[in-house]
């Protein structure tokens, strides 16, 4: 297990968890989120390859439509 800080909370994750796997497990729609990893925006094309490592900090922002 590893621990990462996601949206301000410490979360336990299995080793080798990718951003894509985490988003799917949390029922996030990848076309409606932006992810920042350690202060850098992660391109959607990298979600499947980018592993979350111990002590990483992620911020996940969901886009919501409305008027």
LINWO-V773249 format. One record per pair of residues at least 4 apart in sequence whose C-alpha atoms are under 8 Angstrom apart, sorted by the first residue. I is the first residue (numbers start at 1). J is the second residue. Records with the same first field share a line. If there is no record, write none. Layout:
# LINWO-V773249
I->J + J
This chain:
# LINWO-V773249
1->12 + 13 + 14 + 15
2->12 + 13 + 14 + 15 + 53 + 54 + 55
3->10 + 11 + 12 + 13 + 53 + 54 + 55 + 56
4->10 + 11 + 12 + 13 + 52 + 53 + 54 + 55 + 56 + 57 + 58
5->9 + 10 + 11 + 55 + 56 + 57 + 58
6->10 + 11 + 57 + 58 + 59 + 60
7->57 + 58 + 59 + 60
8->59
13->17
15->52 + 53
16->51 + 52 + 53
17->21 + 22 + 51 + 52
18->22 + 47 + 48 + 49 + 50 + 51 + 52
19->23 + 47 + 48 + 49 + 50 + 51 + 52
20->24 + 30 + 47 + 48
21->25 + 48
22->26
23->27 + 28 + 29 + 30
24->28 + 29 + 30
28->32 + 33 + 62
29->33
30->34 + 44
32->62 + 63 + 64
33->60 + 61 + 62 + 63
34->41 + 42 + 44 + 60 + 61 + 62
35->41 + 42 + 43 + 58 + 59 + 60 + 61
36->40 + 41 + 42 + 58 + 59 + 60
37->41 + 42 + 56 + 57 + 58 + 59
38->56 + 57 + 58
39->57
42->46 + 47
43->47
46->50
52->56
